[in-house]
Amino acid sequence: MTDITIGADISKDHIDLHRLPDGQTLNVTNDRKGFAAILKWIGPKGAGRIVYEPTGPYHKAFERFMAMQGLQLCKVNPRVARRFAEATGRLAKTDRIDAALLARFGALLEPRILQANTQIHNDLKELHMARLALIKDRTAAKNRAKNLSNPLLKRHNTHRLRQIERQIKAVDEAIMALIAEDATLKARLEILISIPGVSRVTAFTLLIEMPELGELDEKAAAALSGLAPISRQSGRWTGRAFIAGGRAAIVRQALYMPALVACRFNPELSAKYDLLIKAGKPPKVAITAIMRKIILLANALLRKNQKWTPKAA
């Protein structure tokens, strides 16, 4: 490990790089020839981390190639990187400026290093995004079915629903097959499904959308899942806390049904839910608290590498 940090701004055709602390820059094509030039530019000293933003399909070949070379990669949220740029007073936006800001972001904040199995996670992520799109298509088709009266259109919609169900099943099988190929992912999945109420779908959603689980402290796990209450206070004024941020759109949705099941069949979480209701909390707030409990439990079990077991009476 060295103190060298490299920021990489990746576009469809080119990659701009900025290295700290010496401030050297490089512009290469986004292909294997350009990747080889980057390795030569980095040289034998290596780099502590290469910081970049996800850019749809354009960063994947770069990410895969650099991971195979054993380089430390940090993929950061574009919104967070933009907020960092604004905080430093740099409002201008060009590829070279973005590369420099990413390098500075990495040097100051030291973001999390990607795990080694980058390729399998990319494949799982792509399959999961396809699954989410199919779920939306299924919901739309079911809503259309309520309003259709033409026999031909009703048959077409029925056929489409059956096709979507087959495609969802195929995607689920592909996801499970990929997980089964990796011993670590398979073990992590078994730990997650040992938690009462957590199905295989919920488990692989957490593995794909929150690969950091098991490496975080409780506050970070709750925040990343979008389940940490955000306080609002200034002087003597105190507003109502609310949950926001994180990967709420996917992770919170995946945890909702397991929370409902846990409120009925998990003695510890059911008791927690009843306690919150008796304290006057609205049911939605109580369920959110159970969702947070589940994600914290999953994080703790993965960190300890052990399955869930009921507490002794």
N, C-alpha and C positions, 0 to 999 in steps of 0.2 A: 504494500500500500504506500502511495506517495501523497504529497499535498497538492498534486496537479489536478485541477478540475477543468473539464471541457464541456462547453455548451454547444449543442448541435441543433440548428434550426433546419428542419427537414421539409422540403417541398417535393412536388412531383418529379422535377427534373434535376434539382441541385440540393446540396447540403452545405450550409455555411457553418463553420466551426470557429470557436473562440476559446483560447486556452489561457488559464490563469495558473500561476501569477505572472507569467512573462508577457501576456497580452498578444501572443501570436495568433494569426487568423489563417483560415484555409477555406477555399471554395472548391468543391468537387462535384462531379456528376453523381446522381443517385442510382448507381449500378455497381457491379462487382469491381470494375476498374477504379471507380471512385473510392470504394471501401478499402481496396488495397493501398491507394494513395493515403488514406487516413491512417492506416497501420504504420506506413512508412513515416508519416509526419509525427505520429505519437512517439515512435522510436523505442529503444530499449528501456527508457525510464518508465514507460507505462503511464497510467493515469489512475488517480484515486477513484474517479467516477466520471462517467459521461452522462450529462443531463440533457434530456430532450422531451418534447411533447408528443403525444400520439397524434398522428395526422392521417386518420383513416387507413387506407391500405399502403400509404407511401412510406411509413416508418418500419414496416414489418420486415422487409428484406435486410435493412440496416440493422435492426435489432437482432435478428437471427444470426447474421454474420458476426457481429461484435460479441454476442454471447458465446458463440462457438470458439472465439479467440480468447475467452476467459476474461474479458474486460468487465468492469463493474458498471452496470447500467442503472440509471434512475429515470423512470418515466413519470413525469409530473403532470398534474392537472392543469390544462391550459388556463382555466379561470384563475387558479391560484397564482400561476406565473404572471398573468396579466395584472393581478392586484399587486404583486410584488413590484412590477415595473412602475405602476402608478405611485406606489409608496416611495419609490426612489426618485420620483419627479421626472422620469423618462416617458413622455407621452408619445414621442415619435415611434413609428413601428416600421422597421425594415428587417430583412432577413439577417443582416449583419448585426443590427442592434439587438434583435431577439436572441441571437446566439450569445452575445456578450452578457445579456441579462440572465440567460439561463446558466451561464458559467458562474456568474456572481451569486445567483440564487443557490446553486449547488454548493459553492464554497462557504456561504454564510449559514445556510440552514441544514446542510447535510441530509438531503432526503433519503428515504429508504432505498436500499439496493434491491434490485429485482432478484427473485429466486432464479436458480439455475435452469429450471424446466420451462423456459420462456416459450418454446415452440408449442409444447402440449397445452399450455395455458392459452395461447393465442387461438389454437384450434378449438378449445373448449369455449372460449369467449365467442368465437364466430358462430358456433353451433347454438349457443345459448341466445344470442341476439336473433338468430333465425327462429328459434322456438318462441321468443317473445312476440315476434312479428306474426307468427302463425296463431298465437293466442288472440291477438287483436283481430286477425282475419276471422277467427271462429266466432268471436263476440259480435262482429259486424254481421256475419252471415245469420247468426241466431236472431239478431234484431231485425234483419230484413225479412226473415221467415214470418214474423208476426204481422207484417203488412202486405205480404204478397197474396194476390188472389188469382192471378193468371196461372193455369195448370203447368204450362211449359216452364215459366220462371220458377215455380215452386219445385219442379223436378230438378232444374238446374241448381237451385240453391241447396237442395237435399244432397245431390251428388257432390257439390262443393264442400259441404260440411263433412261428408264421409271422407273426401280426399284430404281435407285438413287434418282430420283425426288420424288418418294413416301416416301423414307426414310428421305430425307431432310424435307419434309412436316411434317412427324411424329415427327422428332426431334424438329422442330420449335414449334409444338403444345405442346410438352412436356415441353419445356423451358417456353412458355407462361403460361402453367398451374402451374408450380412451382412458377413463379413470382406472379401469381394471388393469390396464397395461402398466400403470405406474404404481409401484408398491406403496410409496408414501401417500399418494392421493387416495388409494384404496383404503389404507389404514385410517386416514382422516375421515373418509366417508363413513366407515363403520363406527367411528366414535360419535359422529354427529347423529346418525340414525338410532343410536342407543338412547338418545334423549327422548322421553315420552312426548309424542305429538309431532316430532320432526320426521317428515317423510323423506324418501329418496330425492324427490324433486326439490324440496326445501334444502336438503343437505348439499346437493350438487350446485344449487344456486348460491349458497354461502361459499362453497369452495371456489366457485368461478368469480363471483363478484367481490368477495372479501378474502383473497388468498393470504392476507396478512393475519388472519385469525390465528391465535395461538402465540403470536409474537408481540401482542399489544398489551398495555395495561388496561385496567377497567375503563378509565375515562376515555382513552383513545378508541377502544372498541365500541363504546356507546356512541361517541361522536361520529365515527366513520360510518356506522350503520344509520345515522340520522335519528338516534333515539335518546340523545343527551339533551336534557332540558336546558334551554338558553335563558339565563337570567336577564332581567331588564330593570336596572336600578340606577338612579342618579339623584344624589343628594338625599332629600327626605322622600322622594317619590319612588315607589316600587310597583312595577307593572307585573302582569301575569307572565310566568315563564312559558315557553313553548318549545317544541322540537322543530328542528329544521336542519338543512345541510346534509352532509354525508352522502351516502349512496341510497337515499331514501326511496327513490322511484322504484327500485327493484328489490332491495333488501327488505325494506319495511313491508312491502306487499307479500314477500315470501314468508315473513314471520307472522303475519296476521292470523292465518288459519291455525298454525301450531300453537299460538297463544290461546285461541279459543278452546282448542282441545286440552291444553295444559290446565286451563281454568276448571275443567271438569274432571280430568283423570290423573293429574299430577298433584299428589297430596300437598306438597310443600308450596307449589305455585297457586293451587286452589285456595289454600289458607291465606296466602298473601293477597290474592284478589278479593276474598271476602273481607279481609281486614281493611283494605282500601275503600271498598263500598260502604262498610260500616262507618268509616271516617268521613263519609260524605263526598268522596270523589266520584265524578261521573264515570259511567261504565267505560267510555272511550279512553279516559285517562288511565283507568285501572288496567285495561287491556294493553295500553302502551307500556305501562310499567312492567307487565308480564313479558312483553316482547323484549324489553331491555334486559330483563332477568335471563331470558333464553339466550340472548347473544352473549351475555357475560358468562353464562354457564358453558356455552360452546367454546368460548375463548379460553376459559380456565381448563376445560377437559383436554383441548388440543395442546395447550401448553404443557400439561402434565402427561400427555400421551396415554390417557386412560379413558375407558368407557364409563358412561353414567351408571351409577348403582344407587338404589334407594337408600335413604338414610335409615339407620337402625332406630327403632322406636324407643 
